[in-house]
Amino acid sequence: MTRRKITLSVVVPVYNEFGNIQQFHQRLLKTLSKCRSGYEIIYVDDYSTDGTYEWLKEVSIEPTVKIIRKSGVKGKAFSLIQGFNAASGTIFVMIDGDLQYPPEKIAELVQGLKDADIVVAERKDYNDGKIRKFLSSGFRTIFGKMLFGLKTDIQSGMKAFTKEVYQTVQCNPRSPGRST
């Protein structure tokens, strides 16, 4: 049996998403089943304690799904790096597994790579408290728009970019309390 070449790697960092991950996974599979080229889904579990990792292990029997139990420092950025390093595709998509972003929009992001190296999704509505929404809005305005002139959600949990971009950009995340 010949293995299909993987073009698209979808990296999903998760932490205690048991309440969302089953629906997210089904929607993601349905979306990616329309993908003409090969794909893989890489879940990186960041030390979940609510059964997320155990549920993911059950679905990892699917040949297109990889489950990585986080090693090293906690934090989303570290999870993403671990996932990207394990990815086989030429196009990377990162998406949060909490259903804040619709997996059905992945095709649109990937299409955007015809004209750009990086495509960033922007949430219109999201499920956060008023204080969190206020702080996020302030962060996007001050750091994204005012300092860098960006007209997009720099905190977006859904982005698409080429493997070449990932290999070119230097990522050195820091975690609170961690000295580097």
Secondary structure as GFF3:
##gff-version 3
##sequence-region A 1 180
A	DSSP	beta_strand	6	14	.	.	.	ID=ss1
A	DSSP	alpha_helix	18	32	.	.	.	ID=ss2
A	DSSP	beta_strand	38	45	.	.	.	ID=ss3
A	DSSP	alpha_helix	52	59	.	.	.	ID=ss4
A	DSSP	beta_strand	65	69	.	.	.	ID=ss5
A	DSSP	alpha_helix	76	86	.	.	.	ID=ss6
A	DSSP	beta_strand	91	95	.	.	.	ID=ss7
A	DSSP	three_ten_helix	103	105	.	.	.	ID=ss8
A	DSSP	alpha_helix	106	112	.	.	.	ID=ss9
A	DSSP	beta_strand	118	120	.	.	.	ID=ss10
A	DSSP	alpha_helix	130	139	.	.	.	ID=ss11
A	DSSP	pi_helix	140	147	.	.	.	ID=ss12
A	DSSP	beta_strand	158	162	.	.	.	ID=ss13
A	DSSP	alpha_helix	163	168	.	.	.	ID=ss14
###
